[in-house]
Amino acid sequence: MPRLRLIHGREWAESYLTISDEFLSEPERELRAIIQSPASSLGLGAIKPLTELWLDESACMDSTPGLHSPAWRPVSLAASVKLAGQVIASQLSLPCL
């Protein structure tokens, strides 16, 4: 599995979201894409669970693509689908008013 720069701490998380694409490998770009939008609306506390969700999905791959392969996109799609399912499930479990 390619080595990823994982997110450690609040300041590093904020800077990670602003690193230029030219300095990131393809899996790092995909990981950032899956955490960037939800983290901006849910806060930086969402970064760790979103990262874990993406890493769990990447572990389910049959084979690991290279660092510069666009084949990492399915990992992000699977993580997005799982995240959407979790959000929907949490909304359905709320009591009706």
C-alpha positions as CSV (number, residue, x, y, z in Angstrom):
1,M,0.0,0.0,0.0
2,P,1.4,3.4,-0.8
3,R,2.4,5.5,2.2
4,L,0.0,8.4,2.9
5,R,0.6,11.4,5.0
6,L,-2.0,10.9,7.6
7,I,-3.6,13.7,9.5
8,H,-2.2,14.4,13.0
9,G,-3.7,17.2,15.0
10,R,-5.8,20.3,14.3
11,E,-3.2,22.6,12.8
12,W,-1.9,19.8,10.5
13,A,-5.4,19.0,9.4
14,E,-6.0,22.6,8.4
15,S,-2.8,22.8,6.4
16,Y,-3.4,19.4,4.8
17,L,-6.6,20.8,3.2
18,T,-4.7,23.6,1.6
19,I,-1.7,21.7,0.2
20,S,-1.3,22.1,-3.6
21,D,-2.3,19.1,-5.7
22,E,1.2,19.0,-7.2
23,F,2.6,18.0,-3.9
24,L,0.1,15.2,-3.2
25,S,0.0,11.6,-4.7
26,E,-3.3,10.5,-6.2
27,P,-4.5,8.6,-3.1
28,E,-3.7,11.7,-1.0
29,R,-5.8,13.8,-3.4
30,E,-8.7,11.4,-3.2
31,L,-8.5,11.3,0.6
32,R,-8.4,15.1,0.8
33,A,-11.4,15.3,-1.6
34,I,-13.5,12.9,0.6
35,I,-12.8,14.9,3.7
36,Q,-12.7,18.5,2.4
37,S,-16.4,19.2,1.8
38,P,-17.9,17.4,4.8
39,A,-15.2,18.8,7.1
40,S,-15.9,22.3,6.0
41,S,-19.6,22.0,7.0
42,L,-19.1,19.5,10.0
43,G,-15.9,21.0,11.4
44,L,-12.4,19.6,11.8
45,G,-13.6,17.0,14.2
46,A,-15.0,15.2,11.2
47,I,-11.6,14.7,9.6
48,K,-10.5,11.7,11.6
49,P,-13.7,9.6,11.1
50,L,-13.8,10.6,7.4
51,T,-10.2,9.5,7.0
52,E,-10.9,6.2,8.7
53,L,-13.9,5.6,6.5
54,W,-11.7,6.2,3.4
55,L,-8.9,4.1,4.7
56,D,-11.4,1.3,5.5
57,E,-12.7,1.4,1.9
58,S,-9.1,1.4,0.5
59,A,-8.3,-1.7,2.5
60,C,-11.2,-3.5,0.7
61,M,-9.6,-3.1,-2.7
62,D,-8.6,-6.3,-4.5
63,S,-5.3,-4.7,-5.6
64,T,-3.6,-1.4,-4.8
65,P,-3.1,1.0,-7.6
66,G,0.1,3.0,-8.1
67,L,0.6,6.4,-6.5
68,H,-0.3,8.2,-9.7
69,S,-3.1,6.0,-10.9
70,P,-6.6,7.4,-11.2
71,A,-7.9,4.1,-10.0
72,W,-8.2,5.5,-6.5
73,R,-11.5,7.2,-7.4
74,P,-13.7,4.1,-6.7
75,V,-12.4,4.2,-3.1
76,S,-13.7,7.8,-2.7
77,L,-17.0,6.8,-4.3
78,A,-17.5,3.8,-2.0
79,A,-16.6,6.0,1.0
80,S,-19.0,8.7,-0.2
81,V,-21.8,6.1,-0.5
82,K,-21.1,4.7,3.0
83,L,-21.0,8.3,4.4
84,A,-24.3,9.1,2.7
85,G,-25.9,5.9,4.1
86,Q,-24.7,6.8,7.6
87,V,-26.1,10.4,7.3
88,I,-29.5,9.1,6.1
89,A,-29.6,6.4,8.8
90,S,-28.9,9.0,11.5
91,Q,-31.7,11.3,10.1
92,L,-34.2,8.4,10.0
93,S,-33.4,7.6,13.6
94,L,-34.4,11.1,14.8
95,P,-37.8,11.4,16.6
96,C,-40.6,12.9,14.6
97,L,-41.8,16.3,15.7
